[in-house]
């Protein structure tokens, strides 16, 4: 049962990490899209 709880928590952590990475990637694209025209 403890192993199952650990696995469930790990998958939740992994899902949250993926969400954070996805949001960071979106912000990076947004910032790049805003910054590149200003630099050129």
Secondary structure as UniProt FT lines:
FT   HELIX           2..39
//
